[in-house]
Amino acid sequence: MTRLSPNDEFLDYLTLVDLSQSEVEKARKDHWTIRLVALLRRHALLVLMVILPTTLATVYYGVIASPQYVSETRFVVRSPNRNAAGLLSGFLQSTGFVRAQDDSYVVMEYIESRAAVATLEEKTNLREILSRPGLDFLSRFPRIWGDATEEALYQHYLKIMKIDTDSGGGITTLEVRASRPEDAQQLAEALLDGAEALINQLNERARQDAIRYAKLEVTDSEGRMTQVQKSLTEFRNKVAMIDPSKQSAAMLDMIAKLSDEVAKNKAQYTALIQQAPQSPQIQSLRSSIDAMETQISMERARVVGGDASMAPLIAQYEQLLLQRELGMRMLESSSASLENAKIEAQRQQLYLERIVNPNRPDYALYPKRLRSILLTFVMCFAAFWIVRFMFNQIYEHAET
């Protein structure tokens, strides 16, 4: 049996000590791993619903999210003939103009429409602005998992734009976000130009409609007037007289004169019979009286004696004159309406008045990093407690 030297024994001891320490450390690591796995299993719901989303939100808003600049502009749509309310509207009314709230909503609908996107694509490099190199993967267009269609562009546009109208004062506020200050200002300016073009288009359409309807009334009145004048000319040619009323008046004057002569002759005739019954003038007066009475009867028959008399002709003539008078009044009224329509078309125009022009921001308002992280935590924590309460209720019902 060989005896080990002291050095060899010391080396064997050190080897045993190292092996024991490594085993202890390995056991200790395994213990902590088991405890960590058990802890994760016990609180898996908390990890999945609170810790993991909050951590992701912290990483995104704290490190990844790119700054967003906001350009703000304010404007009001006003009209001369609308009732006003509110302090600003009272001021506008004192200057002769008042707000047109309904038309403000029309401008809002336009800015929130696909037509506004088309205007931005035409006047600005919208797609290039939304895909700047400095944008993060959630703010960039198109996104990694998305496409570059017009519908996707419209949906992305709605996320970078905000518009609101104050119902009390009628002031509309427009905010546009972009990764660069000049881009935000350019987009806001282009949207305002498009809104002004829309207002001008509405004004032009209203003006054309009002004038077109007034011109149609004038044309219709002129046509009726021409037809009445034509009927009057045909009537005069048919009866061979200019004015049956004047003709009948001349005949009535003749009847009146003849009646006076008859009255005088009858008076002479009566006087002669009483004073000189044998006078030869009696027979002459009697013949003259009979002739004049016959003439009077004939003239009266020509005036009111039947269908061939002057009375039906006078009735037709007066009816035509009445139609001509009504036609002239309608023509005058429609002509006045046309002039009023032209005046009203100019006076009732809508105006988009800029209160605040689009500014060039020098500070990024978005993202609101701390608030977004806290909001994510609060929402996830609330959802966690709701889900946990539901699971507890299910477990309690299952045990009973």
C-alpha positions in Angstrom: 0.0 0.0 0.0 1.4 3.3 -1.1 1.2 6.3 1.1 0.1 9.6 -0.4 2.2 12.5 0.0 0.9 15.5 2.0 0.6 17.5 -1.2 -1.5 14.9 -2.9 -3.8 14.6 0.1 -4.3 18.4 0.2 -5.1 18.4 -3.5 -7.7 15.7 -3.0 -9.3 17.7 -0.3 -9.6 20.8 -2.3 -11.2 18.8 -5.1 -13.8 17.4 -2.8 -14.6 20.9 -1.4 -15.0 22.4 -5.0 -17.4 19.6 -5.9 -19.5 20.2 -2.8 -19.7 24.0 -3.5 -20.7 23.5 -7.1 -23.4 21.1 -6.2 -24.7 23.5 -3.5 -24.8 26.4 -6.0 -26.5 24.2 -8.6 -29.1 23.1 -6.1 -29.6 26.7 -5.0 -30.1 27.8 -8.6 -32.6 25.0 -9.2 -34.4 26.0 -6.1 -34.8 29.6 -7.2 -35.9 28.5 -10.7 -38.6 26.3 -9.2 -39.8 29.1 -7.0 -39.8 31.5 -9.9 -41.8 29.1 -12.1 -44.2 28.5 -9.3 -44.6 32.2 -8.7 -45.3 32.8 -12.4 -47.8 30.0 -12.5 -49.6 31.4 -9.4 -49.7 34.9 -10.8 -49.9 34.1 -14.5 -53.0 36.2 -15.0 -51.4 39.3 -13.3 -48.3 38.9 -15.5 -50.3 38.5 -18.7 -52.8 41.2 -18.1 -50.9 43.8 -16.1 -47.1 43.4 -16.0 -46.5 42.4 -19.6 -48.7 45.1 -21.2 -47.4 47.8 -18.9 -43.8 46.8 -19.7 -44.5 46.9 -23.4 -46.1 50.3 -23.1 -43.2 51.5 -21.1 -40.7 50.4 -23.7 -42.8 51.8 -26.6 -43.7 55.2 -25.1 -40.4 55.6 -23.3 -38.0 54.5 -26.1 -39.7 53.8 -29.4 -42.5 56.3 -29.9 -41.5 59.1 -32.2 -42.4 62.8 -31.3 -45.5 64.2 -32.9 -46.0 68.0 -33.5 -49.4 69.6 -33.6 -50.4 72.6 -35.7 -53.7 74.2 -34.6 -56.0 76.6 -36.4 -59.3 78.1 -35.5 -62.0 79.5 -37.9 -65.7 80.4 -38.0 -68.1 80.2 -40.9 -70.3 83.2 -41.0 -73.2 84.6 -43.0 -74.9 88.0 -43.1 -78.5 86.7 -42.6 -78.3 84.2 -39.7 -79.3 84.7 -36.1 -76.4 84.8 -33.7 -75.8 83.7 -30.2 -72.8 84.0 -27.9 -70.2 86.7 -27.3 -68.2 86.2 -30.5 -71.4 85.8 -32.5 -72.7 89.1 -31.0 -69.5 90.8 -32.1 -69.9 89.4 -35.6 -73.5 90.5 -35.7 -72.5 94.0 -34.7 -70.2 94.1 -37.8 -73.0 92.8 -40.1 -72.1 89.2 -40.1 -73.2 86.3 -37.9 -72.0 82.7 -37.6 -73.5 80.0 -39.8 -73.3 76.9 -37.4 -75.0 74.5 -39.8 -72.4 75.3 -42.5 -69.7 74.9 -39.9 -70.8 71.3 -39.6 -70.7 71.0 -43.4 -67.0 72.1 -43.2 -66.4 69.5 -40.4 -67.9 66.7 -42.6 -65.7 67.8 -45.5 -62.5 67.7 -43.4 -63.4 64.3 -42.1 -64.2 62.9 -45.5 -62.2 61.2 -48.2 -62.4 64.3 -50.3 -60.1 66.1 -47.8 -57.6 63.3 -48.2 -57.8 63.7 -52.0 -57.2 67.4 -51.6 -54.1 66.8 -49.4 -52.7 64.3 -51.9 -53.2 66.8 -54.6 -51.7 69.8 -52.7 -49.1 68.1 -50.5 -46.9 65.0 -50.4 -49.2 63.3 -47.9 -47.9 59.8 -48.3 -44.3 61.0 -48.0 -45.2 63.1 -44.9 -46.8 60.0 -43.2 -43.8 57.8 -44.0 -40.9 60.0 -42.8 -37.8 58.1 -41.6 -38.1 59.3 -38.0 -41.6 57.8 -37.5 -41.9 54.7 -35.4 -43.5 51.5 -36.8 -46.9 52.3 -35.2 -47.1 55.9 -36.5 -45.7 55.2 -40.0 -47.9 54.7 -43.0 -48.2 52.1 -44.2 -47.6 49.9 -41.2 -45.5 46.7 -41.4 -48.6 44.5 -41.4 -50.8 46.9 -43.4 -51.1 48.0 -47.0 -51.0 51.3 -48.9 -54.5 51.5 -50.2 -56.7 54.6 -50.3 -58.9 53.2 -47.5 -55.9 52.6 -45.3 -54.6 56.1 -46.0 -58.0 57.5 -45.0 -58.2 55.6 -41.8 -54.6 56.7 -40.9 -55.6 60.3 -41.8 -58.4 60.3 -39.3 -55.9 59.4 -36.5 -53.6 62.4 -37.2 -56.5 64.9 -37.5 -58.9 66.3 -34.9 -61.7 68.8 -35.5 -64.4 70.2 -33.1 -67.0 73.0 -33.2 -68.0 75.0 -30.2 -71.8 75.0 -30.3 -72.0 78.2 -28.2 -69.7 80.5 -30.2 -69.5 78.6 -33.5 -65.7 78.5 -33.5 -64.2 75.4 -35.2 -60.8 74.1 -33.9 -58.7 72.0 -36.2 -55.6 70.1 -35.1 -53.2 68.2 -37.3 -50.3 66.0 -36.2 -47.1 65.2 -38.0 -43.5 64.2 -37.2 -42.1 67.5 -38.4 -43.4 71.0 -37.5 -43.5 72.2 -41.1 -45.4 69.1 -42.2 -48.1 69.7 -39.6 -48.4 73.4 -40.6 -48.6 72.5 -44.3 -51.3 69.9 -43.8 -53.4 72.3 -41.7 -53.0 75.1 -44.3 -54.0 72.7 -47.1 -57.1 71.6 -45.2 -58.2 75.3 -44.6 -57.7 76.0 -48.3 -59.9 73.1 -49.2 -62.6 74.2 -46.8 -62.5 77.7 -48.3 -62.9 76.2 -51.7 -65.9 74.2 -50.5 -67.5 77.4 -49.1 -66.9 79.2 -52.4 -68.4 76.2 -54.3 -71.5 76.3 -52.1 -71.9 80.0 -52.6 -71.6 79.7 -56.4 -74.1 76.9 -56.5 -76.6 78.8 -54.3 -76.1 81.9 -56.5 -76.6 80.0 -59.7 -79.7 78.2 -58.4 -81.4 81.4 -57.2 -80.6 83.3 -60.4 -81.6 80.3 -62.6 -85.0 80.0 -60.9 -85.6 83.7 -61.2 -84.7 83.6 -64.9 -87.1 80.8 -65.4 -89.9 82.9 -63.9 -89.0 85.8 -66.1 -89.0 83.6 -69.2 -92.3 82.1 -68.3 -93.9 85.5 -67.7 -92.5 86.8 -71.0 -94.0 83.8 -72.8 -97.4 84.3 -71.2 -97.2 88.0 -72.1 -96.4 87.2 -75.7 -99.3 84.8 -76.0 -101.7 87.3 -74.5 -100.6 90.0 -76.9 -100.9 87.6 -79.8 -104.5 86.7 -78.8 -105.3 90.4 -78.5 -104.0 91.1 -82.0 -106.0 88.2 -83.4 -109.1 89.5 -81.7 -108.7 93.0 -83.1 -108.2 91.7 -86.6 -111.2 89.4 -86.3 -113.6 92.2 -85.1 -112.0 94.9 -87.3 -111.7 97.4 -84.5 -109.0 98.5 -82.1 -111.0 99.0 -78.9 -114.6 97.8 -78.7 -115.0 99.6 -75.5 -114.3 103.0 -77.1 -116.5 102.0 -80.0 -119.3 101.2 -77.7 -118.7 104.4 -75.8 -119.1 106.4 -79.1 -122.3 104.5 -79.8 -123.6 105.3 -76.3 -122.8 109.0 -76.9 -124.8 108.9 -80.1 -127.7 107.2 -78.3 -127.6 109.9 -75.6 -127.6 112.7 -78.2 -130.4 111.1 -80.1 -132.4 110.7 -76.9 -131.9 114.4 -76.2 -133.1 115.3 -79.7 -136.1 113.0 -79.3 -136.9 114.7 -76.0 -136.7 118.1 -77.5 -138.8 117.1 -80.6 -141.4 115.5 -78.3 -141.6 118.7 -76.3 -142.1 120.7 -79.5 -144.6 118.2 -80.8 -146.7 118.4 -77.7 -146.5 122.2 -77.7 -147.6 122.4 -81.3 -150.5 120.0 -80.8 -151.7 122.1 -77.9 -151.1 125.5 -79.6 -151.6 124.8 -83.3 -153.2 121.4 -84.0 -153.4 122.1 -87.7 -149.7 123.1 -88.1 -148.0 121.3 -90.9 -144.9 120.9 -88.7 -146.7 118.3 -86.5 -146.3 115.6 -89.1 -142.7 116.4 -89.7 -141.9 116.3 -86.0 -143.7 113.0 -85.7 -141.7 111.5 -88.5 -138.4 112.9 -87.1 -139.3 111.5 -83.6 -140.1 108.1 -85.0 -136.9 108.0 -87.1 -134.7 108.9 -84.2 -136.4 106.4 -81.9 -135.8 103.8 -84.6 -132.2 104.8 -84.8 -131.9 104.6 -81.0 -133.3 101.1 -81.0 -130.9 100.0 -83.7 -127.9 101.5 -81.9 -129.0 99.9 -78.6 -129.3 96.6 -80.3 -125.8 96.9 -81.7 -124.5 97.5 -78.2 -126.5 95.0 -76.1 -128.8 93.3 -78.4 -127.5 89.7 -78.5 -124.5 87.6 -79.7 -123.9 89.9 -82.6 -123.9 93.0 -80.4 -121.0 94.8 -78.9 -121.5 93.4 -75.4 -119.8 89.9 -76.0 -117.0 91.6 -77.9 -116.5 94.0 -75.0 -116.4 91.1 -72.6 -113.8 89.2 -74.6 -111.8 92.3 -75.1 -111.9 93.2 -71.4 -110.8 89.6 -70.6 -107.9 89.9 -72.9 -107.0 93.2 -71.3 -107.2 91.7 -67.9 -104.9 88.8 -68.9 -102.5 91.4 -70.4 -102.5 93.4 -67.2 -101.9 90.3 -65.1 -99.1 89.2 -67.4 -97.5 92.6 -67.1 -97.6 92.5 -63.4 -96.2 89.0 -63.3 -93.4 90.1 -65.7 -92.6 93.1 -63.5 -92.7 90.9 -60.4 -90.5 88.2 -61.9 -88.0 90.9 -63.2 -87.9 92.4 -59.7 -87.4 88.9 -58.3 -84.5 88.4 -60.6 -82.8 91.6 -59.5 -83.5 90.7 -55.8 -82.1 87.2 -56.4 -78.9 88.7 -57.8 -78.6 91.1 -54.8 -79.4 88.3 -52.3 -77.0 86.0 -53.9 -74.2 88.5 -53.3 -75.4 89.4 -49.8 -76.1 85.9 -48.4 -72.7 84.4 -49.2 -70.9 82.3 -46.6 -67.5 83.3 -45.4 -64.8 81.2 -43.7 -63.1 83.7 -41.4 -59.7 82.6 -40.0 -59.4 83.5 -36.3 -56.0 81.7 -35.8 -53.8 80.8 -38.7 -52.1 77.4 -38.7 -49.0 77.7 -36.4 -45.6 76.0 -36.7 -45.1 74.2 -33.4 -41.7 74.2 -31.7 -42.6 71.5 -29.1 -43.8 67.9 -29.6 -47.1 67.5 -27.7 -47.4 63.8 -28.5 -46.9 61.2 -27.3 -47.8 61.9 -23.7 -45.4 59.3 -22.4 -46.0 59.2 -18.7 -49.8 59.6 -19.0 -50.0 56.8 -21.6 -48.0 54.4 -19.5 -50.1 55.1 -16.4 -53.3 54.9 -18.4 -52.2 51.5 -19.8 -51.4 50.3 -16.3 -54.8 51.5 -14.8 -56.8 49.9 -17.6 -55.0 46.6 -17.5 -55.2 46.5 -13.7 -58.9 47.2 -13.8 -59.4 44.5 -16.5 -57.3 42.1 -14.3 -59.5 42.5 -11.3 -62.7 42.1 -13.4 -61.3 38.8 -14.9 -60.1 37.6 -11.5 -63.5 38.3 -9.9 -65.2 36.3 -12.7 -62.8 33.4 -12.2 -63.4 33.4 -8.5 -67.1 33.3 -9.0 -66.7 30.3 -11.4 -64.5 28.4 -8.9 -67.0 29.1 -6.1 -69.9 27.8 -8.1 -67.9 24.8 -9.2 -67.0 23.9 -5.6 -70.6 24.1 -4.5 
